[in-house]
């Protein structure tokens, strides 16, 4: 059985890194970014969608991953983020929807 590779670009502090992974390798995008990019401060609420410490800007996301649900819309609004390209990485599952996308980690 072959696994489909997912490849995307992550920008952090003006540096870009290409990340390769597979569907389901991590619980969500936040976990992957913490592990692959050593982001200790990232995801203070452990993926509950409440703290906005894993906030990112996305271009090229597709499929069902575009939809904001659960706690995400309320949390983003609470912290003043209304743009559709701003997301909580803890609310995005690792799937082929991420292939080819670009993510910018926001401070």
LOKOLMI-958205 format. One record per atom (N, C-alpha, C, CB): residue number from 1; residue in three letters; chain; x, y, z. Coordinates in steps of 0.02 Angstrom, whole numbers, plus 50000, padded with zeros to 5 digits. Glycine has a CB too. Layout:
REM residues N
- NUM|ALA|A|X|Y|Z
...
This chain:
REM residues 107
- 1|UNK|A|50042|49941|50000
- 1|UNK|A|50000|50000|50000
- 1|UNK|A|50044|50063|50000
- 1|UNK|A|49952|50000|50061
- 2|UNK|A|50033|50108|49954
- 2|UNK|A|50072|50169|49951
- 2|UNK|A|50033|50225|49984
- 2|UNK|A|50089|50187|49878
- 3|UNK|A|50069|50270|50014
- 3|UNK|A|50039|50328|50047
- 3|UNK|A|50052|50389|50004
- 3|UNK|A|50065|50338|50119
- 4|UNK|A|50002|50431|49997
- 4|UNK|A|50010|50491|49957
- 4|UNK|A|50047|50544|49996
- 4|UNK|A|49940|50518|49935
- 5|UNK|A|50100|50570|49967
- 5|UNK|A|50140|50622|49999
- 5|UNK|A|50103|50688|49995
- 5|UNK|A|50209|50627|49967
- 6|UNK|A|50104|50725|50049
- 6|UNK|A|50077|50793|50053
- 6|UNK|A|50137|50839|50060
- 6|UNK|A|50025|50802|50112
- 7|UNK|A|50141|50890|50018
- 7|UNK|A|50198|50936|50020
- 7|UNK|A|50171|51007|50021
- 7|UNK|A|50246|50925|49960
- 8|UNK|A|50195|51047|50069
- 8|UNK|A|50174|51117|50072
- 8|UNK|A|50232|51159|50099
- 8|UNK|A|50112|51125|50117
- 9|UNK|A|50224|51225|50093
- 9|UNK|A|50275|51273|50114
- 9|UNK|A|50253|51308|50177
- 9|UNK|A|50290|51325|50057
- 10|UNK|A|50300|51316|50224
- 10|UNK|A|50287|51353|50286
- 10|UNK|A|50336|51410|50291
- 10|UNK|A|50291|51306|50348
- 11|UNK|A|50311|51470|50301
- 11|UNK|A|50353|51529|50311
- 11|UNK|A|50350|51549|50385
- 11|UNK|A|50330|51589|50265
- 12|UNK|A|50409|51559|50414
- 12|UNK|A|50414|51579|50484
- 12|UNK|A|50473|51626|50490
- 12|UNK|A|50422|51517|50531
- 13|UNK|A|50461|51687|50513
- 13|UNK|A|50514|51738|50520
- 13|UNK|A|50552|51748|50455
- 13|UNK|A|50564|51717|50576
- 14|UNK|A|50516|51754|50400
- 14|UNK|A|50543|51767|50334
- 14|UNK|A|50585|51710|50306
- 14|UNK|A|50584|51830|50336
- 15|UNK|A|50583|51651|50337
- 15|UNK|A|50617|51592|50310
- 15|UNK|A|50564|51542|50288
- 15|UNK|A|50664|51561|50364
- 16|UNK|A|50575|51512|50230
- 16|UNK|A|50527|51463|50205
- 16|UNK|A|50556|51393|50209
- 16|UNK|A|50507|51479|50132
- 17|UNK|A|50513|51346|50226
- 17|UNK|A|50532|51276|50230
- 17|UNK|A|50480|51233|50195
- 17|UNK|A|50541|51254|50305
- 18|UNK|A|50502|51185|50156
- 18|UNK|A|50456|51137|50124
- 18|UNK|A|50447|51079|50173
- 18|UNK|A|50485|51112|50054
- 19|UNK|A|50384|51063|50187
- 19|UNK|A|50368|51008|50232
- 19|UNK|A|50335|50953|50192
- 19|UNK|A|50320|51031|50290
- 20|UNK|A|50357|50892|50204
- 20|UNK|A|50325|50833|50173
- 20|UNK|A|50298|50789|50229
- 20|UNK|A|50375|50793|50128
- 21|UNK|A|50238|50763|50219
- 21|UNK|A|50206|50720|50268
- 21|UNK|A|50157|50674|50232
- 21|UNK|A|50171|50761|50323
- 22|UNK|A|50117|50639|50269
- 22|UNK|A|50067|50593|50242
- 22|UNK|A|50001|50603|50279
- 22|UNK|A|50091|50519|50248
- 23|UNK|A|49945|50588|50247
- 23|UNK|A|49880|50594|50281
- 23|UNK|A|49881|50556|50347
- 23|UNK|A|49823|50569|50236
- 24|UNK|A|49860|50589|50400
- 24|UNK|A|49854|50556|50465
- 24|UNK|A|49919|50549|50504
- 24|UNK|A|49825|50490|50456
- 25|UNK|A|49976|50573|50478
- 25|UNK|A|50039|50567|50514
- 25|UNK|A|50038|50605|50580
- 25|UNK|A|50096|50593|50471
- 26|UNK|A|50002|50659|50583
- 26|UNK|A|49996|50700|50644
- 26|UNK|A|49922|50711|50656
- 26|UNK|A|50034|50767|50637
- 27|UNK|A|49906|50726|50719
- 27|UNK|A|49836|50739|50738
- 27|UNK|A|49808|50799|50700
- 27|UNK|A|49830|50750|50814
- 28|UNK|A|49849|50851|50692
- 28|UNK|A|49827|50911|50657
- 28|UNK|A|49889|50950|50635
- 28|UNK|A|49782|50956|50702
- 29|UNK|A|49878|51005|50599
- 29|UNK|A|49933|51045|50572
- 29|UNK|A|49975|51075|50628
- 29|UNK|A|49906|51099|50527
- 30|UNK|A|49944|51095|50683
- 30|UNK|A|49981|51124|50739
- 30|UNK|A|50033|51075|50766
- 30|UNK|A|49932|51143|50796
- 31|UNK|A|50013|51013|50776
- 31|UNK|A|50060|50962|50801
- 31|UNK|A|50118|50952|50753
- 31|UNK|A|50024|50895|50812
- 32|UNK|A|50103|50949|50688
- 32|UNK|A|50156|50941|50638
- 32|UNK|A|50205|51000|50640
- 32|UNK|A|50125|50935|50568
- 33|UNK|A|50179|51061|50642
- 33|UNK|A|50222|51120|50643
- 33|UNK|A|50264|51123|50707
- 33|UNK|A|50180|51184|50635
- 34|UNK|A|50235|51106|50763
- 34|UNK|A|50273|51105|50826
- 34|UNK|A|50331|51056|50821
- 34|UNK|A|50228|51087|50885
- 35|UNK|A|50318|50998|50793
- 35|UNK|A|50369|50945|50789
- 35|UNK|A|50422|50961|50737
- 35|UNK|A|50336|50879|50774
- 36|UNK|A|50402|50980|50677
- 36|UNK|A|50449|50989|50622
- 36|UNK|A|50487|51055|50626
- 36|UNK|A|50412|50986|50557
- 37|UNK|A|50457|51106|50658
- 37|UNK|A|50489|51172|50659
- 37|UNK|A|50510|51193|50730
- 37|UNK|A|50441|51223|50630
- 38|UNK|A|50501|51150|50778
- 38|UNK|A|50523|51162|50847
- 38|UNK|A|50493|51227|50875
- 38|UNK|A|50599|51166|50850
- 39|UNK|A|50428|51232|50872
- 39|UNK|A|50392|51292|50895
- 39|UNK|A|50364|51280|50965
- 39|UNK|A|50335|51310|50845
- 40|UNK|A|50404|51294|51015
- 40|UNK|A|50385|51281|51084
- 40|UNK|A|50324|51320|51107
- 40|UNK|A|50442|51295|51130
- 41|UNK|A|50317|51382|51085
- 41|UNK|A|50263|51426|51107
- 41|UNK|A|50197|51411|51071
- 41|UNK|A|50283|51498|51094
- 42|UNK|A|50199|51371|51021
- 42|UNK|A|50144|51360|50975
- 42|UNK|A|50092|51313|51006
- 42|UNK|A|50169|51331|50909
- 43|UNK|A|50029|51333|51007
- 43|UNK|A|49975|51289|51030
- 43|UNK|A|49970|51281|51105
- 43|UNK|A|49983|51223|51000
- 44|UNK|A|49966|51335|51140
- 44|UNK|A|49964|51334|51213
- 44|UNK|A|49904|51296|51242
- 44|UNK|A|49964|51404|51240
- 45|UNK|A|49848|51294|51206
- 45|UNK|A|49789|51259|51231
- 45|UNK|A|49786|51186|51208
- 45|UNK|A|49725|51295|51208
- 46|UNK|A|49841|51163|51178
- 46|UNK|A|49848|51093|51156
- 46|UNK|A|49797|51072|51104
- 46|UNK|A|49842|51047|51216
- 47|UNK|A|49777|51118|51062
- 47|UNK|A|49733|51101|51007
- 47|UNK|A|49659|51107|51019
- 47|UNK|A|49748|51032|50986
- 48|UNK|A|49640|51142|51071
- 48|UNK|A|49569|51151|51087
- 48|UNK|A|49536|51207|51046
- 48|UNK|A|49560|51165|51161
- 49|UNK|A|49576|51247|51011
- 49|UNK|A|49549|51301|50970
- 49|UNK|A|49527|51361|51011
- 49|UNK|A|49490|51277|50931
- 50|UNK|A|49561|51374|51067
- 50|UNK|A|49539|51428|51112
- 50|UNK|A|49590|51484|51123
- 50|UNK|A|49521|51400|51177
- 51|UNK|A|49655|51471|51110
- 51|UNK|A|49706|51520|51131
- 51|UNK|A|49734|51563|51074
- 51|UNK|A|49761|51485|51164
- 52|UNK|A|49727|51542|51013
- 52|UNK|A|49753|51578|50954
- 52|UNK|A|49829|51584|50953
- 52|UNK|A|49722|51647|50950
- 53|UNK|A|49864|51540|50988
- 53|UNK|A|49938|51541|50985
- 53|UNK|A|49965|51499|50928
- 53|UNK|A|49967|51517|51051
- 54|UNK|A|49921|51468|50890
- 54|UNK|A|49943|51429|50831
- 54|UNK|A|49915|51459|50767
- 54|UNK|A|49920|51355|50837
- 55|UNK|A|49908|51524|50767
- 55|UNK|A|49876|51560|50712
- 55|UNK|A|49921|51562|50650
- 55|UNK|A|49856|51631|50733
- 56|UNK|A|49891|51552|50592
- 56|UNK|A|49928|51551|50529
- 56|UNK|A|49887|51587|50475
- 56|UNK|A|49944|51479|50508
- 57|UNK|A|49922|51607|50422
- 57|UNK|A|49889|51633|50361
- 57|UNK|A|49900|51580|50308
- 57|UNK|A|49918|51704|50339
- 58|UNK|A|49847|51563|50272
- 58|UNK|A|49849|51508|50223
- 58|UNK|A|49831|51534|50153
- 58|UNK|A|49801|51452|50243
- 59|UNK|A|49869|51510|50104
- 59|UNK|A|49849|51517|50034
- 59|UNK|A|49852|51448|50002
- 59|UNK|A|49894|51569|49996
- 60|UNK|A|49805|51434|49960
- 60|UNK|A|49805|51371|49923
- 60|UNK|A|49773|51312|49958
- 60|UNK|A|49873|51354|49907
- 61|UNK|A|49739|51323|50014
- 61|UNK|A|49703|51269|50048
- 61|UNK|A|49642|51250|50006
- 61|UNK|A|49683|51289|50120
- 62|UNK|A|49624|51186|50005
- 62|UNK|A|49567|51166|49965
- 62|UNK|A|49525|51114|50002
- 62|UNK|A|49591|51137|49897
- 63|UNK|A|49471|51094|49971
- 63|UNK|A|49429|51041|49998
- 63|UNK|A|49392|51060|50061
- 63|UNK|A|49470|50981|50011
- 64|UNK|A|49376|51010|50102
- 64|UNK|A|49339|51021|50164
- 64|UNK|A|49378|51061|50216
- 64|UNK|A|49320|50955|50194
- 65|UNK|A|49444|51064|50208
- 65|UNK|A|49486|51100|50256
- 65|UNK|A|49474|51176|50255
- 65|UNK|A|49559|51085|50243
- 66|UNK|A|49442|51201|50204
- 66|UNK|A|49427|51272|50199
- 66|UNK|A|49377|51293|50253
- 66|UNK|A|49400|51290|50129
- 67|UNK|A|49334|51248|50272
- 67|UNK|A|49280|51263|50319
- 67|UNK|A|49306|51273|50390
- 67|UNK|A|49227|51209|50318
- 68|UNK|A|49287|51329|50420
- 68|UNK|A|49303|51341|50490
- 68|UNK|A|49244|51316|50532
- 68|UNK|A|49316|51418|50504
- 69|UNK|A|49259|51272|50580
- 69|UNK|A|49205|51248|50623
- 69|UNK|A|49231|51239|50694
- 69|UNK|A|49176|51182|50597
- 70|UNK|A|49191|51208|50736
- 70|UNK|A|49206|51200|50807
- 70|UNK|A|49218|51267|50840
- 70|UNK|A|49267|51154|50817
- 71|UNK|A|49272|51276|50878
- 71|UNK|A|49285|51338|50914
- 71|UNK|A|49319|51391|50872
- 71|UNK|A|49328|51323|50974
- 72|UNK|A|49341|51373|50813
- 72|UNK|A|49384|51417|50774
- 72|UNK|A|49353|51486|50758
- 72|UNK|A|49401|51384|50711
- 73|UNK|A|49293|51491|50731
- 73|UNK|A|49266|51558|50715
- 73|UNK|A|49261|51603|50776
- 73|UNK|A|49198|51551|50682
- 74|UNK|A|49238|51577|50832
- 74|UNK|A|49231|51617|50893
- 74|UNK|A|49299|51640|50919
- 74|UNK|A|49194|51578|50947
- 75|UNK|A|49348|51596|50919
- 75|UNK|A|49414|51614|50944
- 75|UNK|A|49447|51666|50899
- 75|UNK|A|49459|51552|50947
- 76|UNK|A|49443|51657|50833
- 76|UNK|A|49472|51707|50788
- 76|UNK|A|49440|51775|50797
- 76|UNK|A|49466|51683|50716
- 77|UNK|A|49374|51776|50803
- 77|UNK|A|49338|51839|50813
- 77|UNK|A|49358|51872|50879
- 77|UNK|A|49262|51826|50812
- 78|UNK|A|49365|51832|50931
- 78|UNK|A|49383|51858|50997
- 78|UNK|A|49451|51893|50995
- 78|UNK|A|49385|51801|51048
- 79|UNK|A|49497|51868|50954
- 79|UNK|A|49563|51897|50949
- 79|UNK|A|49569|51947|50891
- 79|UNK|A|49614|51843|50940
- 80|UNK|A|49513|51963|50858
- 80|UNK|A|49511|52015|50807
- 80|UNK|A|49532|51993|50737
- 80|UNK|A|49555|52070|50827
- 81|UNK|A|49530|51928|50723
- 81|UNK|A|49547|51903|50657
- 81|UNK|A|49484|51886|50619
- 81|UNK|A|49594|51841|50662
- 82|UNK|A|49471|51923|50565
- 82|UNK|A|49410|51912|50526
- 82|UNK|A|49424|51886|50456
- 82|UNK|A|49371|51976|50522
- 83|UNK|A|49486|51893|50431
- 83|UNK|A|49503|51874|50363
- 83|UNK|A|49495|51798|50353
- 83|UNK|A|49574|51895|50346
- 84|UNK|A|49471|51779|50294
- 84|UNK|A|49458|51708|50280
- 84|UNK|A|49522|51667|50275
- 84|UNK|A|49419|51702|50216
- 85|UNK|A|49579|51699|50261
- 85|UNK|A|49642|51662|50255
- 85|UNK|A|49679|51653|50321
- 85|UNK|A|49687|51697|50205
- 86|UNK|A|49651|51678|50375
- 86|UNK|A|49681|51670|50442
- 86|UNK|A|49647|51611|50476
- 86|UNK|A|49674|51735|50485
- 87|UNK|A|49688|51565|50501
- 87|UNK|A|49661|51503|50531
- 87|UNK|A|49700|51484|50594
- 87|UNK|A|49664|51445|50480
- 88|UNK|A|49669|51441|50633
- 88|UNK|A|49703|51408|50688
- 88|UNK|A|49729|51341|50662
- 88|UNK|A|49655|51398|50751
- 89|UNK|A|49794|51331|50665
- 89|UNK|A|49822|51269|50636
- 89|UNK|A|49799|51207|50673
- 89|UNK|A|49897|51273|50636
- 90|UNK|A|49777|51214|50735
- 90|UNK|A|49753|51155|50773
- 90|UNK|A|49687|51129|50747
- 90|UNK|A|49746|51173|50846
- 91|UNK|A|49653|51168|50707
- 91|UNK|A|49587|51148|50681
- 91|UNK|A|49591|51121|50610
- 91|UNK|A|49540|51207|50683
- 92|UNK|A|49652|51112|50584
- 92|UNK|A|49661|51087|50516
- 92|UNK|A|49692|51018|50518
- 92|UNK|A|49705|51136|50474
- 93|UNK|A|49656|50969|50493
- 93|UNK|A|49681|50900|50492
- 93|UNK|A|49731|50890|50436
- 93|UNK|A|49623|50851|50485
- 94|UNK|A|49777|50843|50444
- 94|UNK|A|49826|50828|50393
- 94|UNK|A|49793|50785|50340
- 94|UNK|A|49889|50792|50423
- 95|UNK|A|49781|50815|50282
- 95|UNK|A|49749|50781|50227
- 95|UNK|A|49776|50808|50161
- 95|UNK|A|49671|50788|50230
- 96|UNK|A|49755|50779|50106
- 96|UNK|A|49778|50802|50040
- 96|UNK|A|49754|50873|50026
- 96|UNK|A|49752|50755|49986
- 97|UNK|A|49707|50900|50065
- 97|UNK|A|49685|50970|50057
- 97|UNK|A|49743|51019|50066
- 97|UNK|A|49630|50986|50107
- 98|UNK|A|49795|50998|50101
- 98|UNK|A|49853|51042|50116
- 98|UNK|A|49905|51041|50061
- 98|UNK|A|49884|51021|50181
- 99|UNK|A|49902|50992|50016
- 99|UNK|A|49954|50984|49965
- 99|UNK|A|49959|51046|49921
- 99|UNK|A|49939|50922|49922
- 100|UNK|A|50018|51075|49916
- 100|UNK|A|50030|51134|49875
- 100|UNK|A|50014|51200|49909
- 100|UNK|A|49990|51129|49814
- 101|UNK|A|49988|51198|49970
- 101|UNK|A|49970|51260|50006
- 101|UNK|A|50032|51293|50033
- 101|UNK|A|49920|51245|50063
- 102|UNK|A|50024|51356|50053
- 102|UNK|A|50076|51394|50088
- 102|UNK|A|50047|51419|50154
- 102|UNK|A|50102|51454|50043
- 103|UNK|A|50085|51409|50207
- 103|UNK|A|50064|51430|50274
- 103|UNK|A|50115|51479|50301
- 103|UNK|A|50056|51369|50321
- 104|UNK|A|50091|51534|50328
- 104|UNK|A|50135|51583|50360
- 104|UNK|A|50117|51584|50434
- 104|UNK|A|50128|51654|50328
- 105|UNK|A|50166|51572|50476
- 105|UNK|A|50154|51573|50549
- 105|UNK|A|50153|51646|50570
- 105|UNK|A|50209|51533|50587
- 106|UNK|A|50099|51666|50603
- 106|UNK|A|50091|51734|50627
- 106|UNK|A|50109|51738|50701
- 106|UNK|A|50018|51759|50615
- 107|UNK|A|50139|51793|50719
- 107|UNK|A|50159|51803|50790
- 107|UNK|A|50103|51837|50828
- 107|UNK|A|50224|51845|50796
